Amino acid sequence: MDNNLKFSKRNLKKFNITDSRKRCLKYRRKLLDISQTVTALHAGGALSSMEIVDFIYYGLIYNKNIPDGSKNTFLMSKGHGCMSQYIALNELGILDDKHLETYCKSNGILGCHPDFGNPGIEASTGSLGHGMGLATGMAYFEKINKTNNNIYVVLSDGELQEGSTWEAMMMAANLKLDNLICFLDHNGSQSFGNTKITHPKFYPINSKIKSFNWSVGKANGHDVRSISSSLKNRKENKPHMTICDTIKGKGVSFMENKPIWHYRSPNSEEYKIAINELTQVYS
Amino acid sequence: MRNKFADAIFEIGSVNKNICALVADISPAGSMEKFRKKYPDRFINCGVAEQSMIGISAGLALKGMRPFCYTIATFALFRPFEFIRVDLGYQNLPVTVIGMGAGLIYSTLGGTHHSMEDIAIASSIPNMTVLAPCDPIEMKLATIWCATKSKGPVYMRLGKVGEPEITKDAYDKKFTIGKLRYIKKGEDIALISYGITINVLIEVSKELKNKQNINCSIINMHTIKPLDKKGLEKILKKYKKIIIVEEHVPYGSVSSMIKSYAYENKIFTDIKSVTLKDEFIHFYGSHKELLNKHGLSTSKIIKKINEK
């Protein structure tokens, strides 16, 4: 993608866990800073996906050890969590500071959901259940053109309640798309509350996905080492899903697993507490 | 029409490697089968899963392909509507959605298979082009346009098999996307339609000539969106009486588009419309019998024309 050319080969480094940890702390601070300028942010779902997104960009796409990594595609299917994507793209230099500063403002280009055409954004998402179909088409394109390019997707729990996701998953398995690699940001918490209570038959997830002839991995979604090693479960001729156990609102104690933080932004008092907490916990 | 569509896909697909066909469990016949056999990578049967058919086509288009999605009109457009709106419309991708057997063609299959609202629904989506060629010749030309020239998504109404080649002797020799086409030119009144309903107008025109010595123009509005405003304005100014006939419910119909265009431009001429009723159809029989039930028979249309 043209957008990705902005991140030239010169900048490529090997993936390093300590660097990733530092970046994720920076992302969380940045998210809190931006939260002070807008009312709507979807903070919870962005905070739960930060390590996954960082690992995809730095570990699987822009990584010195991955030849032609920048030809891989990343779709933030859970579009409402895109703040983690925007901030990572900013860190990569693909999105400028001015873009983040004008988030959700009339003089900016970024809104609450990824918009195709913006730097680094490879499809419009935000309506849940669209990413899997788009990714299946993209992965199939790479297959028939015999490339080695992969399609990486981050999904939410809610998206696995959309029939369209399962339609596309069945098709991806039919087409043997082993270049389709998905990460479920399994924070177990939705707008309405805890998924285990509001939607008990959502579980078990693992066997449902397996029965669609996918390979399945499990990871602690806040530990990049764990996310990385989950990919060892990938099998030839099968699409792959790693179920990443995460915490909605991760990093800020009063936000963690509280449905209200699905959408809300902290007030200035809460912001100060959150920043202090982040500094203490992570340093 | 179905066969000409498949012929076109095979011909262009043999040259342009970015053409691919996605179907939702529609068994391929004729040239479509030839396409599937010769280019198996570019023929995808998505199964009975129309939402993912549209999603997959969008993914392919985002990578540079020009996909065609093909199934019965109700399932091509209504079922995956939000996918067409977001994946194709919002992202403005060159995917053509073919609505097969549109209108009341599946006359014995019941209301589940009648697409009476497709023009309204498809036209309401920004970036969408809406086409309804009237015979196999136009179908082939329109398919070639979609495969090579379209800049964004297209919804195309398609009939079935065995439609007569009525544009062989059309008054306007050329078929141009975005420009309405005179199938026949007469001085007295203008009959407007699109798609296979043009066949109904041909009968109406013959009878008006034979019984009342009225010379009609028959106008094919094959490009419904964008509407050919220039061409339309000329017709609205030229004819004292205009009759629009369509196999579509009144809300969001081409009739309502033309009437609102005339009103906004202060062209006050007599415009009558004959559409399907704002009712579901619980009646089974031939296509013609269903049309008759909703007022789209030759005699009922003529009666409407003769009303003061």
Interface residues (C-beta under 8 A of the other chain):
Chain A: F116 E122 A123 S124 S127 G129 H130 M132 G133 L134 A135 T136 G137 M138 A139 Y140 F141 E142 I144 G163 S164 E167 A168 M170 M171 N174 L175
Chain B: D41 R42 I44 C46 G47 A49 Q51 S52 I54 G55 I56 S57 A58 G59 L60 A61 L62 K63 G64 M65 E82 F83 V86 D87 Y90 Q91
